[in-house]
Amino acid sequence: ALPILQVLHTNNGNEVAGFPVACGTGRGYGDDGGCTGVTVDSSGNIYAAAQEENLVEVYNPSGTLLGTIGPANLNGPYDVAIHGTTLYVTDLNSSQVSEFNISKPTQATFLGSWSGTGSGKFSSPRGISLDAAGNIYIVDYVNSRIVEFKP
């Protein structure tokens, strides 16, 4: 299979120069090939979860690959979200959320991981999103729920 291509468009539907770019290998099982989640930091850098490679790929606003985050701390990254200089990554296979300091995007620092506790433990977390107040919302796939964490 060919790599999955990400196409970026402006609000009026025009394709952004430098895109599409290949993301992930695209050679997956089921529908898990290529990249599965994407977010953008305040400088316009693009972070894409490449599940099969256990990496987050980092692109500049023009679509040039700057580097990667992982794989030492990731095992099936599925989605990504940013608040300030913290990148949150849902980690499907290890059932946790990992955090990275991205104040220097090409030199991200692993801050730690969390998986909930007791009956609140994640099971294959997938989607993640943050609101303006910094509240974190996670799709806890196998447990069929959305979990909210407050800063």
DAPE-V213724 format. One record per residue. RES is the residue in three letters. SS is DSSP state (@ for helix, = for strand, . for the rest). BURIAL is 1 if it has 24 or more other ideal C-beta (glycine too) atoms within 12 Angstrom, else 0. D_FIRST is the distance of its C-alpha to the first C-alpha in whole Angstrom. Layout:
res=RES ss=SS burial=BURIAL d_first=D_FIRST
res=RES ss=SS burial=BURIAL d_first=D_FIRST
This chain:
res=ALA ss=. burial=0 d_first=0
res=LEU ss=. burial=0 d_first=4
res=PRO ss=. burial=0 d_first=7
res=ILE ss== burial=1 d_first=9
res=LEU ss== burial=0 d_first=12
res=GLN ss== burial=1 d_first=15
res=VAL ss=. burial=0 d_first=18
res=LEU ss=. burial=1 d_first=21
res=HIS ss== burial=0 d_first=24
res=THR ss=. burial=0 d_first=28
res=ASN ss=. burial=0 d_first=30
res=ASN ss=. burial=0 d_first=31
res=GLY ss=. burial=0 d_first=28
res=ASN ss=. burial=0 d_first=27
res=GLU ss== burial=0 d_first=24
res=VAL ss=. burial=0 d_first=25
res=ALA ss=. burial=0 d_first=25
res=GLY ss=. burial=0 d_first=22
res=PHE ss=. burial=1 d_first=20
res=PRO ss=. burial=0 d_first=17
res=VAL ss== burial=1 d_first=16
res=ALA ss== burial=1 d_first=12
res=CYS ss== burial=1 d_first=13
res=GLY ss=. burial=1 d_first=12
res=THR ss=. burial=0 d_first=8
res=GLY ss=. burial=0 d_first=6
res=ARG ss=. burial=0 d_first=6
res=GLY ss=. burial=0 d_first=8
res=TYR ss=. burial=0 d_first=11
res=GLY ss=. burial=0 d_first=12
res=ASP ss=. burial=0 d_first=12
res=ASP ss=. burial=1 d_first=12
res=GLY ss=. burial=0 d_first=9
res=GLY ss=. burial=1 d_first=10
res=CYS ss== burial=1 d_first=14
res=THR ss== burial=1 d_first=16
res=GLY ss== burial=1 d_first=19
res=VAL ss== burial=1 d_first=21
res=THR ss== burial=1 d_first=25
res=VAL ss== burial=1 d_first=27
res=ASP ss=. burial=1 d_first=30
res=SER ss=. burial=0 d_first=33
res=SER ss=. burial=0 d_first=33
res=GLY ss=. burial=0 d_first=29
res=ASN ss=. burial=1 d_first=27
res=ILE ss== burial=1 d_first=24
res=TYR ss== burial=1 d_first=23
res=ALA ss== burial=1 d_first=19
res=ALA ss== burial=1 d_first=18
res=ALA ss== burial=1 d_first=15
res=GLN ss=@ burial=1 d_first=16
res=GLU ss=@ burial=1 d_first=14
res=GLU ss=@ burial=1 d_first=15
res=ASN ss=. burial=1 d_first=19
res=LEU ss== burial=1 d_first=19
res=VAL ss== burial=1 d_first=21
res=GLU ss== burial=1 d_first=20
res=VAL ss== burial=1 d_first=23
res=TYR ss== burial=1 d_first=23
res=ASN ss=. burial=0 d_first=26
res=PRO ss=. burial=0 d_first=27
res=SER ss=. burial=0 d_first=25
res=GLY ss=. burial=1 d_first=22
res=THR ss=. burial=0 d_first=22
res=LEU ss== burial=1 d_first=21
res=LEU ss== burial=1 d_first=24
res=GLY ss== burial=0 d_first=23
res=THR ss== burial=1 d_first=22
res=ILE ss== burial=1 d_first=24
res=GLY ss== burial=1 d_first=24
res=PRO ss=. burial=1 d_first=23
res=ALA ss=. burial=0 d_first=26
res=ASN ss=. burial=1 d_first=27
res=LEU ss=. burial=1 d_first=24
res=ASN ss=. burial=1 d_first=22
res=GLY ss=. burial=1 d_first=20
res=PRO ss== burial=1 d_first=21
res=TYR ss== burial=1 d_first=20
res=ASP ss== burial=1 d_first=22
res=VAL ss== burial=1 d_first=24
res=ALA ss== burial=1 d_first=28
res=ILE ss== burial=1 d_first=30
res=HIS ss== burial=1 d_first=34
res=GLY ss=. burial=0 d_first=36
res=THR ss=. burial=0 d_first=35
res=THR ss== burial=1 d_first=33
res=LEU ss== burial=1 d_first=30
res=TYR ss== burial=1 d_first=29
res=VAL ss== burial=1 d_first=26
res=THR ss== burial=1 d_first=25
res=ASP ss== burial=1 d_first=24
res=LEU ss=. burial=1 d_first=23
res=ASN ss=. burial=1 d_first=23
res=SER ss=. burial=1 d_first=26
res=SER ss=. burial=1 d_first=28
res=GLN ss== burial=1 d_first=29
res=VAL ss== burial=1 d_first=29
res=SER ss== burial=1 d_first=29
res=GLU ss== burial=1 d_first=31
res=PHE ss== burial=1 d_first=31
res=ASN ss== burial=0 d_first=34
res=ILE ss=. burial=1 d_first=32
res=SER ss=. burial=0 d_first=35
res=LYS ss=. burial=0 d_first=33
res=PRO ss=@ burial=1 d_first=30
res=THR ss=@ burial=0 d_first=29
res=GLN ss=@ burial=0 d_first=31
res=ALA ss=. burial=1 d_first=31
res=THR ss== burial=0 d_first=33
res=PHE ss== burial=0 d_first=32
res=LEU ss== burial=0 d_first=35
res=GLY ss== burial=0 d_first=34
res=SER ss== burial=1 d_first=33
res=TRP ss== burial=1 d_first=34
res=SER ss=. burial=1 d_first=33
res=GLY ss=. burial=0 d_first=36
res=THR ss=. burial=0 d_first=39
res=GLY ss=@ burial=0 d_first=40
res=SER ss=@ burial=0 d_first=39
res=GLY ss=@ burial=0 d_first=38
res=LYS ss=. burial=0 d_first=35
res=PHE ss=. burial=1 d_first=31
res=SER ss=. burial=1 d_first=29
res=SER ss=. burial=1 d_first=25
res=PRO ss== burial=1 d_first=26
res=ARG ss== burial=1 d_first=23
res=GLY ss== burial=1 d_first=25
res=ILE ss== burial=1 d_first=27
res=SER ss== burial=1 d_first=30
res=LEU ss== burial=1 d_first=33
res=ASP ss=. burial=0 d_first=36
res=ALA ss=. burial=0 d_first=39
res=ALA ss=. burial=0 d_first=41
res=GLY ss=. burial=0 d_first=38
res=ASN ss=. burial=0 d_first=38
res=ILE ss== burial=1 d_first=34
res=TYR ss== burial=1 d_first=33
res=ILE ss== burial=1 d_first=30
res=VAL ss== burial=1 d_first=28
res=ASP ss== burial=1 d_first=29
res=TYR ss=. burial=0 d_first=27
res=VAL ss=. burial=0 d_first=28
res=ASN ss=. burial=0 d_first=32
res=SER ss=. burial=0 d_first=31
res=ARG ss== burial=0 d_first=33
res=ILE ss== burial=0 d_first=33
res=VAL ss== burial=1 d_first=35
res=GLU ss== burial=0 d_first=37
res=PHE ss== burial=1 d_first=38
res=LYS ss=. burial=0 d_first=41
res=PRO ss=. burial=0 d_first=41
